[in-house]
Amino acid sequence: MERTTVGSPAARVHNLSKTYGAGTGAVLALDDVGLAIRRGEFTAIVGPSGSGKSTLMHVMAGLDSATRGRAWIGDTEITRLSDRELTLLRRRRVGFVFQSFNLVPTLDALGNILLPFQLDGRRPNAAESARIEVLVDTLGIRTRLRHRPHELSGGQQQRVAIARALATAPDLVFADEPTGSLDSRSGQEVLALLRSACRDHGQSIAMVTHDPIAASHADRVVFLGDGRVVADEPRLSARDLAERMLAGARLSEREASA
Ligand code: ADP
């Protein structure tokens, strides 16, 4: 596996297109996207429903293939890797927080948090154990560690998924609507935790969201519309974001009915 050059982006895509289906039913979900996720930054990817946010995240993370174009994680071109190489790269370098949590139902919360280490055939070292302790307390799940996912609320499951994503201190974290199932106070705590992962630990985070408050915590906001990057802005207030996102949604409604 290639080493990562200091200063190179944490992830990037070039001329990326993705089509679902074929023939008259084909949907162009991503249309020639170019984007770099800068190291140590908290990047929000926003846009109306159907604009391609989840597809972009999945292709950038190597969970889905591109139809055209190239994608890199660090200096490694993931669009050239075999499935096995891709699995290893993801396991070692990338953390995921999915909307649907993706917790293993037969493992308790602690088992789920430790899963990335188990899959890598090792136990957490002292620094990692200390980090897990901090995450468990910050996320308020200490009393739930022996519970299985079905015994936890949606918000608690999401916190376990976040602890799991950050436990190995991966270079790069992809988060799909990480605050979607949380009440506003827990949501704020999770966003603060993601910010501190960037600021204090130099991790890079790409977060897909349609929530202007969540996106206002990011250092940078990338707007998608109809599978293309339509704007790329430094930090914006929740009010500015809400206006921009509403305008984007109206525009795509008009285009859809045209
Ligand atoms: P967003 O995350 O912004 O809501 P998506 O990336 O989920 O957008 O979807 C982008 C477009 O691709 C939409 O038109 C959606 O219907 C379509 N799409 C997404 N996933 C699939 C799939 N598995 N099969 C067919 N079409 C899909």
Residues whose N, C-alpha, C, O or C-beta is under 5 A from the ligand:
A	BS01	ADP	Y20 V27 A29 P48 S49 G50 S51 G52 K53 S54 T55
